[in-house]
Amino acid sequence: MKHLLNETPSNLNMNYILYCTDSTRCNFLLQQFNPIISSDEIILLHDLISLCNYKTQDNQQIIFLDLHGSELPLEIYQFVFNKFNHVVIISGQSSHAVWAFEYGAIDFMLDPVNTHRVSTTIQKIKPTELIKSPKADNDTIFVKNSRDLIKLNLSEIIYIQAMGNYIRIYLVNNKCITSLEKISFIEHRLPTEQFMRIHKSFIINNRFIKSFDKKEVILINETVLPLSITYRHGLTGKYMGHAVL
């Protein structure tokens, strides 16, 4: 079955990465992978530190994320899907398949994993898919609401409010979404040319600014939000240069 790997064009360098925190489990998975992908072609990541510190290369990256007996924080899932070209989720829970594909996984492997299943996954990766590196839609963002992932248009987000370990996202047409993530994480996923932090508890969409002074920002829907000293310079610098309020 090893010939299946050779169907990938030779000019497309590929990195195969396996994230697995249990050594026994890791050895089992490698046994299933080896007829398709040799061990020396697989980069092993054993913990969150090595996962987060892994430096992606210019060539294509396929990561097999093993969730056997473990759950990762939401921000880690989002980090993985943003960092790697192609993601395959391995899990013993079929319910994980729903959000895996919503995030953009190229496949979901339900335990028990076997060599035939690995082969099927590799065959799904077509040459045309390897040539292009999937990019997130610059006009949208996915946020987690309870058990669902919701796709939002960035242009419809007016402002975001921190509520402890979750956030409220206020949208046009008086809609509001509650998302189970911290404001500091979603801040890093938003385009800086469109969104700005004005307070430890608030991020605003610049398009909806009506006016501001040194203490508060007024949005076009007449919502009044606090402007903290920490973030005041960024706002005034963007719109007033070096002028001082």
C-alpha positions as CSV (number, residue, x, y, z in Angstrom):
1,M,0.0,0.0,0.0
2,K,3.0,2.3,0.3
3,H,2.7,3.2,-3.4
4,L,-0.3,5.4,-2.5
5,L,2.1,7.9,-1.0
6,N,4.0,8.1,-4.3
7,E,0.9,9.4,-6.1
8,T,1.6,12.7,-4.5
9,P,3.6,14.9,-6.9
10,S,7.3,14.7,-6.0
11,N,7.7,18.5,-6.4
12,L,5.2,19.1,-3.5
13,N,7.2,18.6,-0.3
14,M,4.9,17.4,2.5
15,N,5.3,17.4,6.2
16,Y,3.3,14.9,8.2
17,I,2.8,15.8,11.8
18,L,1.2,13.7,14.5
19,Y,0.1,15.3,17.8
20,C,-0.4,12.6,20.5
21,T,0.3,13.0,24.2
22,D,0.3,9.3,25.2
23,S,3.4,7.3,24.2
24,T,1.6,3.9,24.1
25,R,-1.1,5.5,21.9
26,C,1.5,7.1,19.8
27,N,3.2,3.8,19.1
28,F,-0.1,2.3,18.1
29,L,-0.9,5.0,15.7
30,L,2.6,4.9,14.1
31,Q,2.1,1.2,13.5
32,Q,-1.1,2.0,11.5
33,F,0.7,4.8,9.7
34,N,3.9,3.0,8.8
35,P,2.6,1.0,5.8
36,I,1.5,4.3,4.2
37,I,4.0,6.8,5.7
38,S,7.3,5.8,7.1
39,S,8.2,6.8,10.7
40,D,11.0,9.1,9.6
41,E,8.5,11.1,7.6
42,I,6.4,11.8,10.6
43,I,7.1,14.7,13.0
44,L,5.9,13.8,16.5
45,L,4.5,16.5,18.8
46,H,3.9,15.2,22.4
47,D,2.5,18.1,24.3
48,L,0.9,21.6,23.9
49,I,4.2,23.4,24.2
50,S,5.7,21.5,21.2
51,L,2.5,22.0,19.3
52,C,2.4,25.7,19.9
53,N,6.1,26.2,19.3
54,Y,6.2,24.2,16.1
55,K,7.5,26.3,13.2
56,T,5.6,25.7,10.0
57,Q,7.6,25.5,6.8
58,D,7.0,26.9,3.3
59,N,5.9,23.4,2.1
60,Q,2.5,21.8,2.9
61,Q,1.7,20.7,6.5
62,I,-0.7,17.9,7.3
63,I,-1.3,17.5,11.1
64,F,-3.1,14.5,12.6
65,L,-4.5,15.7,15.8
66,D,-5.2,12.8,18.2
67,L,-7.9,13.6,20.8
68,H,-8.0,10.1,22.3
69,G,-8.9,10.5,26.0
70,S,-8.3,14.2,26.0
71,E,-10.0,17.5,25.2
72,L,-8.1,20.6,24.2
73,P,-9.0,24.2,25.0
74,L,-11.1,25.9,22.3
75,E,-8.3,28.4,21.5
76,I,-5.9,25.5,20.7
77,Y,-8.3,24.0,18.1
78,Q,-8.6,27.4,16.5
79,F,-4.8,27.9,16.7
80,V,-4.2,24.5,14.9
81,F,-6.7,25.2,12.1
82,N,-5.2,28.7,11.5
83,K,-1.6,27.4,11.7
84,F,-1.6,24.3,9.5
85,N,-2.6,23.8,5.9
86,H,-4.5,20.6,6.4
87,V,-5.9,19.1,9.6
88,V,-7.1,15.5,10.3
89,I,-8.9,14.9,13.6
90,I,-8.6,11.5,15.3
91,S,-11.1,10.8,18.1
92,G,-13.2,8.1,19.7
93,Q,-16.2,10.4,19.8
94,S,-18.2,10.7,16.6
95,S,-19.7,14.0,17.8
96,H,-16.3,15.6,17.2
97,A,-16.8,15.1,13.5
98,V,-19.4,17.9,13.3
99,W,-17.2,20.7,14.5
100,A,-14.1,19.2,12.9
101,F,-15.5,19.6,9.4
102,E,-17.1,23.0,10.3
103,Y,-13.6,24.2,11.2
104,G,-12.3,22.9,7.9
105,A,-10.7,19.5,8.7
106,I,-9.9,17.5,5.5
107,D,-11.0,14.3,7.3
108,F,-12.2,12.8,10.6
109,M,-10.9,9.4,11.7
110,L,-13.0,7.6,14.3
111,D,-11.3,5.1,16.6
112,P,-10.2,2.4,16.2
113,V,-7.9,3.7,13.6
114,N,-6.4,1.2,11.2
115,T,-4.0,1.2,8.2
116,H,-6.9,1.1,5.7
117,R,-8.4,4.2,7.2
118,V,-5.1,6.0,7.1
119,S,-4.8,5.1,3.4
120,T,-8.3,6.4,2.7
121,T,-7.4,9.7,4.4
122,I,-4.2,10.1,2.4
123,Q,-6.0,9.4,-0.9
124,K,-8.5,12.2,-0.1
125,I,-5.6,14.7,-0.3
126,K,-5.6,15.5,-4.0
127,P,-2.7,17.3,-5.8
128,T,-4.9,20.3,-6.5
129,E,-5.6,20.6,-2.8
130,L,-1.9,20.5,-1.9
131,I,-0.9,23.2,-4.3
132,K,-3.1,25.8,-2.6
133,S,-2.8,26.7,1.1
134,P,-6.3,27.2,2.4
135,K,-6.8,30.7,3.8
136,A,-9.4,31.9,6.1
137,D,-12.1,34.0,4.5
138,N,-11.0,37.6,5.3
139,D,-14.6,38.8,5.5
140,T,-15.9,36.2,8.0
141,I,-15.0,34.6,11.3
142,F,-16.2,31.5,13.1
143,V,-17.2,31.8,16.8
144,K,-18.4,29.1,19.1
145,N,-21.9,29.5,20.5
146,S,-22.7,26.7,23.0
147,R,-22.0,23.5,20.9
148,D,-22.2,25.2,17.5
149,L,-19.8,27.1,15.3
150,I,-21.4,30.2,13.9
151,K,-20.0,32.0,10.8
152,L,-20.2,35.8,11.1
153,N,-19.6,38.5,8.6
154,L,-17.0,40.9,10.0
155,S,-18.8,43.8,8.5
156,E,-21.9,43.1,10.7
157,I,-20.0,43.1,14.0
158,I,-20.5,46.5,15.8
159,Y,-18.6,45.7,18.9
160,I,-17.5,42.9,21.3
161,Q,-17.8,42.9,25.0
162,A,-15.9,40.7,27.5
163,M,-18.0,38.9,30.0
164,G,-15.3,37.0,32.0
165,N,-14.5,33.8,30.1
166,Y,-16.9,34.4,27.3
167,I,-17.9,37.4,25.1
168,R,-20.9,39.0,23.6
169,I,-20.8,40.0,20.0
170,Y,-23.2,42.8,19.1
171,L,-24.3,42.8,15.4
172,V,-26.3,45.0,13.2
173,N,-30.1,44.6,13.3
174,N,-29.9,44.4,17.1
175,K,-28.6,40.9,17.1
176,C,-26.3,39.6,19.8
177,I,-24.2,36.4,19.9
178,T,-22.6,34.9,23.0
179,S,-19.4,33.1,22.3
180,L,-17.4,30.8,24.6
181,E,-14.0,32.4,24.2
182,K,-12.0,35.1,25.8
183,I,-11.8,38.6,24.3
184,S,-8.0,38.4,24.1
185,F,-8.2,35.4,21.8
186,I,-10.8,36.8,19.4
187,E,-8.8,40.1,19.3
188,H,-5.9,38.2,17.6
189,R,-8.2,36.7,15.0
190,L,-9.7,40.1,13.9
191,P,-8.1,42.3,11.2
192,T,-6.4,45.2,13.0
193,E,-7.2,47.6,10.2
194,Q,-10.9,47.1,10.9
195,F,-11.1,46.4,14.6
196,M,-9.6,48.1,17.7
197,R,-9.4,47.4,21.4
198,I,-10.5,50.5,23.3
199,H,-10.8,49.0,26.8
200,K,-10.0,45.7,28.6
201,S,-13.7,44.7,28.0
202,F,-14.4,46.2,24.6
203,I,-13.4,45.8,20.9
204,I,-15.0,48.0,18.3
205,N,-15.5,47.9,14.6
206,N,-14.0,51.1,13.3
207,R,-16.7,51.5,10.7
208,F,-19.3,52.1,13.4
209,I,-17.5,55.0,15.2
210,K,-19.5,58.2,15.4
211,S,-17.3,60.2,17.7
212,F,-15.0,59.9,20.6
213,D,-13.2,61.9,23.3
214,K,-10.6,61.0,25.9
215,K,-13.0,59.1,28.0
216,E,-15.5,57.4,25.7
217,V,-16.4,56.3,22.2
218,I,-19.9,56.8,20.7
219,L,-21.0,54.4,18.0
220,I,-23.4,55.3,15.2
221,N,-26.2,53.4,17.0
222,E,-25.6,55.8,19.9
223,T,-24.0,53.1,22.1
224,V,-21.5,54.7,24.5
225,L,-18.4,52.7,25.4
226,P,-15.5,53.5,27.8
227,L,-12.2,54.5,26.3
228,S,-9.4,53.5,28.7
229,I,-6.0,55.3,29.0
230,T,-4.2,52.1,28.0
231,Y,-5.9,52.1,24.5
232,R,-6.5,55.8,24.0
233,H,-3.2,56.4,22.2
234,G,-4.0,53.8,19.7
235,L,-7.3,55.3,18.8
236,T,-6.1,58.9,18.7
237,G,-3.0,57.9,16.8
238,K,-5.1,56.2,14.1
239,Y,-7.4,59.1,13.5
240,M,-5.7,62.2,14.8
241,G,-2.0,61.5,14.3
242,H,-0.1,63.1,17.2
243,A,-2.9,65.3,18.3
244,V,-3.8,65.2,22.0
245,L,-7.4,65.0,23.2
